[in-house]
Amino acid sequence: MPERRIILPGAKMPTAWYNIMADMPTPPAPYLHPATREPLTPDALTPIFPMSLIEQEVSTQRWVDMPGDVVEALRQYRTTPLLRALRLEKALGTPARIYYKYEGQSPTGSHKSNTAIAQAYYNKQAGIKRLATETGAGQWGSALSLACNWFGMDCTVYMVKVSFHQKPYRKTMMRMWGAEVFASPSDKTHAGRDILAKDPESLGSLGVAISEAVEDAATHDDTNYSLGSVLNHVLMHQTIIGLECIEQFDMVGEYPDVIVGCCGGGSNFGGLVFPFLGQKLRGEAKKDTRYIGVEPAACPTLTRGQYRFDYGDVAQTTPLVLMYTLGHNFMPAGIHAGGLRYHGMSALISQFVKEGRIEASAYPQNPVFQAADLFAKAEGLIPAPESAHAVKGAIDEALKAKETGEEKVILIGLSGHGFLDLGAYENYLDGKLVDFALPEDELCRALGELPEIDLKM
Amino acid sequence: MPERRIILPGAKMPTAWYNIMADMPTPPAPYLHPATREPLTPDALTPIFPMSLIEQEVSTQRWVDMPGDVVEALRQYRTTPLLRALRLEKALGTPARIYYKYEGQSPTGSHKSNTAIAQAYYNKQAGIKRLATETGAGQWGSALSLACNWFGMDCTVYMVKVSFHQKPYRKTMMRMWGAEVFASPSDKTHAGRDILAKDPESLGSLGVAISEAVEDAATHDDTNYSLGSVLNHVLMHQTIIGLECIEQFDMVGEYPDVIVGCCGGGSNFGGLVFPFLGQKLRGEAKKDTRYIGVEPAACPTLTRGQYRFDYGDVAQTTPLVLMYTLGHNFMPAGIHAGGLRYHGMSALISQFVKEGRIEASAYPQNPVFQAADLFAKAEGLIPAPESAHAVKGAIDEALKAKETGEEKVILIGLSGHGFLDLGAYENYLDGKLVDFALPEDELCRALGELPEIDLKM
């Protein structure tokens, strides 16, 4: 019988992050200042980030050592298991060998703790007393709440309103770890009040919640801002996922032909893929692996967005980033995968997609939940709705392998569990899930509001 | 830095259960037939159990090999980690070294899968098509649903009504794994209809739900009954918890001075403690370890019940068992630790308590949740309300060690996570939890209805 659970001994947990910027054939475009639209200087970010993280954001050093306190905190729940999906393979009748890297065993139930711990640590070192952040489905907010608690800091979370109401227990969780949580748009910030004035019934979005958290941080000296995805340093903190995977595959003499992850801002996907992609860029990879980012059809940034400079938030307070975007004013439908409701995308992942090194696909809610249902019956684990996108993408790959008879190795990034998303599954089982599609005119409207920027690159 | 996570390699997972009946100085009293009150013959149980499990129930063989299919299914989530609670120790300022064995990483979120898999397997082998069972908080029902799904059987769950409404997502989970779930008392059985006729607003209890499930099994040829706790074979299936613990402590050169677990029917507690207690009974233990079962003050079976023969269910359909009991008609208050709302207790654990080999204590809800709150802040993991009782008991032991300056080693049985119990935590945070106490007259009333049996033992 092949090994079902591949466990990397704790003593072998990676203690340095991998920075893919060291290996990119073309360096990423600079961020632009939101007002001047000139390349951003590090100083511009000091009101909201500690210098250590600003340096990581632009670093081209290949390996960045984790501080000892970060290693120690990560060891609370890491290493995480790589599992062989033997029952799923059987249920599909595929010759493919399917593996999944499961990040749901962290106390907060997803991969988000990996960067939350690092960010809380560096901010604490910089003398910061409080972190402000946004959260979609609540995974990131939970992770930062716990990390702040561990490092003795306060935490304020602006939680996208639709998720705040869909997932009330995420709020409870954040409260347990000592955070204060506001439904966004809130009346706590100018940005929130502006949105509420225009639309008192606004469902909120990550773009709005980011504006609120950034404003909170920028207007309080003892407070910094913390972002759960998108930024280069966040993706770097997540590379521990892929680095562990490489060692785990070595333990069983395998290597993935295809890696499938869900893509919202890109942190789970980048964290899983970059260590493998880095091997390929350096000519050290064992296979010509494909990487597939899966997103919701209701928020299809990579598959239907444009590659251009855009703001990270609705209030246009963040730097302009060259990325795939649906437009910073884009308001996605209230799908259950709240963590994937973001108009933009990591600049690094966007560039790799633009260069043809990473593929993308998009699915509506029902096929995604159907895949998760099959996965839960076979493997027992109930995926988070976000992670369910990866499961759907992987099942499609496994079914293609069944047609062609290929024994390919498929790796799924199972970024979190769905214990706090069972309301969504209840809707699915009752046939009440809506397959939101994004009408072309709505897409064009949001994109039509974007600034025209010619960087002469 | 001491090791935080002690992981037993998968290849070292125990593949035989430990049967403490082989080592008991006094053999347990026989079960009595509910009608004749004569010692039960194995035949009497065949309408609801397969012979393989009936044999395990009375076996005195010390080690019972796990079937290969059971080992394989257990490997989906085992081994489970033993964690050192370094942050909790620091928060308490105790010289004690606190460890917790965490069973919440199973797909169903608790230790219950350990026996669900075994029971589903043996019933499948016996040609059974469907299992009927009761569930309190839903952990056991979830576990049996998944196990039945894995072994290709149907599953019917009678879920105690108060939990059915408190924890709706547990029902969703069971539905996902293909089970049908009824709130108990239901109109599906005579037993349920009788209760509803007397009290249409009945909250239900495990004793009622058991009556319904047993009736369902007894009246359908292709259906057996499955119990999630109390019985000897169930506790034996759970010994994998303690067996793993012993090896994990060996890995770090430790041995517990005190083991604390929550006690409802006794399966998690017995599974954790029996391998250690067995060492002591055989004179092979490294220390004179104390074992403490913690129960809710609202359902204080071991601390305020009587040691006598009683039925396992309200309808008096189960055998009479010599155990601590509050009376089979006892209706516990609707506390959040639904898994601990049982009037009786494992005969084996009851006997060890009677013999003074195991201690017991009881706490009301608020101190239990307060302990869980402290634990969650320190260790990140949010305990199930049942497991929180063990945490409370352990913290009290750690604080005693602080007073005396003893460096004792405390082991907590953390039987499950609280992701599906966050509603209870929300109530706790909002100061809305009620500390149900059990009035003396109510206790006497339920006990006064018990049969007088003189077994001349």
Interface residues (C-beta under 8 A of the other chain):
Chain A: M1 E3 R4 R5 I7 P9 G10 E72 R75 Q76 Y77 L83 R87 Q105 S106 P107 T108 G109 L146 N149 W150 P168 Y169 T172 M173 R175 M176 W177 G178 D373 A376 K377 E379 G380 L381 I382 H417 F419 L420 L422 G423 Y425 E426 L429
Chain B: M1 E3 R4 R5 I7 P9 G10 E72 R75 Q76 Y77 L83 R87 Q105 S106 P107 T108 G109 L146 N149 W150 P168 Y169 T172 M173 R175 M176 W177 G178 D373 A376 K377 E379 G380 L381 I382 H417 F419 L420 L422 G423 Y425 E426 L429
